């Protein structure tokens, strides 16, 4: 993969910090390679901000769209884990200003539907209703191909581009000393994993927590379990290098299911009971089954991974009994304006390892090769870096 090349011509920026055209990785159909094309931003809405993307992470969710298991209207710009700088803002924007360094959130909310009233913004009715259309939160496109035709955005963002237009609630200011490449990871994978441990799971001081699957989300969950005070943190993965990383990030025990019994290890640490909390982030049927087998009676399972929504997953009925609690969590019950700056500060204070999650730094032109590495299991996180 090529190193970052700052010699490429920067987009021509017109009045008000809005580029006339900019480059984006466009996916025109599932199964195809993305192509780097010139695109245009539509006029900003009153609460829109234009963000110059400085770093964007490659996530398995993007890969699901590329492979066709997650449906999205095409042509589209993928990408939903990013950080950058606000270059323009609509007249009614609140909470963010031109020049702010921001992490982008893919979960905008209406604030007054049934689920928002229940403090479940991840289930916001407008968010869920409009997501598959691939436009902005108000249902209108925010970008178009330079030759004409609307562009769709994955998860209300579309960050595999030099610029991105989002509503103000999605651009969260963070400390300017936070490096962009590490800040980007907080917008999805890190928030999902750490948030699962701190905001969703009931991990108490002295608990035994298990994390199945030590990719970016799982390694973040390992660190979240440590922050929550778990005495034992068991890392489970088929990849020995990822288990090494988990131990470097605080796991006290490690196991490869191909070489030992995960359930036996959990019971050996808990007087025969099993793990108090299991966080699954592998996203496959064996891992889902293992999560409910390894948790103790009355314990808690948090499913972070996912498979095709149309796929059946089978369980041994007895593994689901004995008052076990099972919960699916998509974004760590995040409150972005609270949690993103907090996680940045933990990184700056040396309490959160983000450097160890980045396996490659690439350019936008390398995006297809980056996803090939993700498919092969070679990358934890590849991050696209954009020039200034």
N, C-alpha and C positions, 0 to 999 in steps of 0.2 A: 504494500500500500504506500502511496505517496505521502511524503511529509507535508505539513501545512505550507502552502505557497501563498505568500502575501503579495506576490507580484501581479496577480490577476487584477484587471481593471475593476475598481469599485463601482457600484451602481451610481448613476447620475441622480443626484438628489435635488428635487425642485424646491420651491418655496414651502416653508413650514415643515421641513424635515421629512417630506414624503417623497420616496423615490419614484421616478417616472416608470422604470421597469427594474426588475431584479430577477435573480436566478433562483429556481426552485427545482427540486426533484419531483417529477410528475409521474404518477402511476396511472396508466390509461386502462389497464385491465388486469385482473388477478392472474398471477402466474408469469406476467411479463416483467422485464427489468424496468426500473425507473429511468427516465431520461431527464437530463438537465435542460430546462427550457426557460426562456424569458417569459415572465408573467407580470401582470399589472395589479396594483391595489385599487379597489374601488374607493370612492370618497368615504372619509371617515364619518361614522354616525356621531351623534352628540356625546355619547359616552364611550367612544372607541379610543384606543391608543394604538399607535404604530410602534412596534418593537423591532429594533435591529437585533437579530439573533446573533449571539456570540458563541453559543455552544448548544448542541442538541444531542441527546443520547438515543441510541438504537435499542428499542425495546421489543420483547416478544409479541406484544400487542400489535405493533406495526407489522411484524412478520405474519401474524394471523390474517391481516388484511391482504398482504401480498399473496399468501397461499390460498385465500378465498374462504377460510373458515369463519372469518368475521366480515360481515357484509357492509359495504360502503359504496355509495354512488361514485361513479367515475366520470371524468378524470379527477384525480384527487392528489393533494399534497398530504403526505403522512407526517408523523412526528408529533409527539405530545409531551416531551420531557426536555425542557429547554430553559435557558436564561439569556438575558440580553439587556439592552438599554432602550428606554423610551425616547423616541425621536420626535413624536408629534402626538397631540391629544385633542380630542373634541372639546367643545365649549362647556359641557356639563360633567366632565370627568371628576371623580372624587377619589381621594386616597392615593393618588399616584400623579406624578408630574414629569414633564420633560426632563431628561437627564437622570432619572432614577434608574438604578440597576434593579432588575426584577427577575423573579422566577415566575414562570407561567403555570397556572392551574387549569387542568382540563375539566374541572367540575364546577361550572357556573351554576347558579341557582336563582330561582325566582323570588324566594324568601317568604311567600305567602300561600303556597299550596298545602295540601294535607300533609305531605311528607316533610316539607320544610318546617311546618308547625310542630312536627314531631322530632325536630332536630335530626333529620335524616336527609341532608342535602344531596347525598349520593342517589337518592330515589326521587329527587325533585321531578315533578310531572313534566315540566317544560324541558328539562334536561334530557329525560328519557324519550320524550316524544319526538324531539327534533334531532337527536344524535345521529340516527342513521341517514338523515338527509345530507349531512356533511356540510352544512352551512353554519353561520354564526348563531349565537344563542337566540337572536330575534328571528331566525329563519331566513335571513338575507345573505347572499354571497358577499364575501369580503375580498375576493381575488378573481382574476380571470386570466385566461391565456392571452398572450400578447396579440395573437392573431384572431381573437374573439372566442367567446364561449366561457361560461362560468366554471370556476374551479371549486371543488369540494374540499373540505378540511376535516381531517381526522380529529375527533374528540374536541371540536370547537377551537382547534389550534392550527395544525398544519405547519410544523416548525422546521421541516426539512427545506428551508428557504432562507434567503438572506434577510427577509423581513416577514413580519406576521402582524395582522391586525386582529385585536381581541377587545372585548369589553373591559372596562376599567377594573371590574371585580376579579378578573383573571390575571392581572399583572400585580404581583406582590413585591413591594420594595424590600430589599435586603441590604445588609451592610456592603459598602462599595469595596471593602477589602476582601470580600469573598471571591475567590477565583471562579470565573464563569463556568469552566468545565466541571468543577465539582458542585457548583450551585445547581447546574442543570439536573443532576441526578436526584436532587431533593424533590423535583416537581412530579415524580411518579414513583420510581422503584424504591428509593430510600424512604419516602413518606409512607408508602404502603407497608414496608417491612417494619420500620421503627414504630409507625403509628399502630400497627397491629399489636405490638407488644405493650405500648404505653397507653393507648386510647381504647383498645378493643378488648384484649385479653385481661384476665384477672390474675396477673403475675404478681405475687407478693414476695416480700423479702424471705429468702429461704426456700422458695419454690424450686421445683425441677421442671425446666422448660425444654422442649424439643423442637428443632427446626428441621423439617424434611425438605431438602432441595436448597443448595447453597449457591444459587446464582445471586444476582444483585439484590433482589427482594429478600431472599433468605439470609444473606449476609447482613443486610440491614436489620432483619428480625433478630438475628443473633445479638447484634449490638443493642437493640432495644430491650431484649431480655436481660442483658447485663445491667443496663440503665435502670430497669425496674427492680433489680435486687435479687434476681434468681441465684440460688446457690449453685445449682447444676444447670448447665446449658449444653444439651446434646445436639451435635451437628450430624446430620444424616445426608449422605450423597454417594453416588457411584463414582465420582471423580475425586481422586486423591488430592489433586492440586487445590480443588475447591475446599476440601476438608482442611488442608493446610491453612488456607486463607481464613476459614472459620475460626480455627484455633488462634490465629494471630489477632482476630477481632474479638476474642473473649470466650469462645466456646471452651468448656472445661472437659468435654468428652467428645469423641468422634467415632463414627462407625460407618462402614460401607456395608449395605445390606447383602451384598454378594459374598461377604466374608464372615458375617456374624449376625446374630439375632438382635434386631433393634429392640424388640419387646423385652428380651431378657436383660439387656443393658439397662433399660429404664427401670425395670423391677429391681435390679440389683442395687440401684441407688435410692430406692424408696420403700424399703422393707416389703417388697413384693407387690406394691400397689400399681405402679406405672407412672408415667409422666403426669404432672398436674395440668400442664398446658402443652398442646401440640400445635405448632403453626406449620401448615403444609404450603410449600411454595414451588413444588416441582411441576404440578399441573398434569399429572397422568393418573390413570386408573390404579396402578399398584400403590402409588403414593397416597391417594385418597383412602384406600383400604387400610394401609399401614397406619395412617393417622388415627383411625378409630380403634385399631387393635392395640396401639401403644399407650393410649391415654388411660388413666386410672378411672375406676368407677366414680362418678360425680365430677370428673374432670372436664376440661374444655378443649374443643378442637376449633381452630380457626383456619378455614380454607382460604388461602391467598392465590394459589394457582388456579388455572382453569383449563378446560378442554372445550371441544366443539359443543355448543349449546344444544345441538340435536343428538348428541351421543349419550347412550345409556351407560351408567356406571353401577356395577353390582357390588353388594356388600354381604358379608356373613351377618345374618340378623342378630346373632348374639353379641356381635361387636358394637351394636348400636344401643344396647340396653344398659341398665344400671345407672340411670340418671345422668348419662353423658350429655353434654351440651355441645351442639355443633352450630357454627356460625360462618357464613360466607362474608368476607370483607374485601372490598375493592380498592379502597383508598385510605385505609388506616383511620377512618373516622376523622379525617383532617378538618381543621379549621385553618385555612391557609394563612390568614393574616396573623394568627397566633403561632402556628407550628413552623412555617417556613423560616422566619427570622430566628426562632428558637433553635432549629437544627443547624442553621448557619453558625450561630454562636457556639454551639457544642463543637462544631468542626474547628472553629477558630480557637477554642479553648483546649483542643486536643482530646476531646471526649468522644468524638465520632470520626471514624476512619472512612473517608471517601476516596482517598488516593488509591487504596488497595482494590477498589471496585473497577477502576479504569484499566483495561487491558490494551486498548489501542486508541490513539488520537488520529483522526483521518480528516480528509477534506470532503466537501460535498460531492466532488467528482468520484470519490471512492465508495459511495454509499452502497452500491450493489455488492461489492466485495465485502463490505462490512457485514451485510446481512448474510452473506454466504458463511462467514466465520461464525456468526451467531447460530445459524442452522447446524453447523458442525459441532457446536458445543465448545468452540475454542475461545470464545469471548465471554467475559462477565458483562462488561459494558464497553462498547466502542462509542466514542464521542466525536461528533463532527465539530471541528473548530472553524470559525469564520474569522476573517481578518477584521481589523478595526475599520 
